[in-house]
């Protein structure tokens, strides 16, 4: 059977339906500007799917890791065995009794569905079906999937995605809990779940508030709510969620509409990043911001006091938490952080790639190693969150310092904001 054309003329759902009705065996290849996806069929049922530009959340190991079926150490060991033996990862995990065959079977099904459901969102592309007499797959681990239910679910997702994207237009957005102390309860029976039925509307303020009990949420909402921390972007939450991409984004949209979460401000993101290792110490004495006009005066004052070796004020001023450290050294650190961020932006423009660590920035020649370290010789920290870059420093004790955080917007325009892929600026001869 020769089946090829464009998705403008024949939809993905129609293609699946035709292959299913005619009980064909073969491989369907779909191409668009950003990806190439192959879907394998046996007697009209789906048995495999793969993507050329594999998304991180499609990897079998990550799916099992997010489900709690194995830990990082077991996954790394299995991946090393895979490099040595070239066996399938699922088979390695089963043979070494890391996970059961049922768990691997469920993860493989989720992997296939995630790839297929993403194609339903394609607005254009080419397709070609190659009919075969047989298709190779692991018959012990992969159960052929009926197409009808996949088409129905894909159609539902396609209908709801525009409304979800209306609520969450930017995947680099960071959300935080409105009331972290509030405890949400999971709806258990069918009546409670129906009460929480989510109906999208044209305007977010017109959406229902989830029934009479505002603290009642679905299991999916409860799981996604636990991942909202004021630091991770939507894309990062998707990577950490054990749900499908669609279900994760839908739960975020529902929580946003019901007022359980809200978008974090840049200042709040900085505060959360600073407190990632230790709590923010609000009682600590220090500068709320750099006193630009006072810095030259303080530098001269510090030098003069240092030269007067018998000055009785010197021990207090030059101590680890003294005036010199709190004002002059911190000011020096602030200027270095500003330089790191500017160097990251320059590197991003020239190469198209955003350095995600100080070592990476130094290795590409963005800054000298001396600038990448604080006055005590410790390396500064860089963090990329969506289309923003954060440079963070430590205090004299080596602890994250909330007052030493500098952030700026990355120099990307258009839809590809964030981690770039090059080539950036091209210099002409």
Secondary structure, DSSP 8 states (H G I E B T S, - for coil): --EEEETTTS-HHHHHHHHHHTT--EEEEEE-SS-EEEEEEETTEEEEEEESS--GGG-HHHHHHHTTSS-HHHHHHHHHHHHHH---HHHHHHHTTSS-HHHHHHHHHHHHHHHHHHHTT-SS-EEEEEE-S-----TTT---B-HHHHHHHHHHHHHHHHHHHHH---TT-BEEES-TT---EE--SHHHHHHT-----SSGGGS--SSS-TTEE-HHHHHHHHH--SSSBHHHHHHH-SS-HHHHHHHHHHHHHTTSEEE--HHHHHHHHHTSSS---TTS---SS--HHHHHHHHHHHHHHHH-TT-TTHHHHTSTTSHIIIIIIHHHHHHHHHHHHHHHHHHHHHHS----SHHHHHHTTSS-TTTTB-TTS-B-EEEEETTEEEEEEE-TTS-EEEEEEEEEE-S--TT--SS--S-------
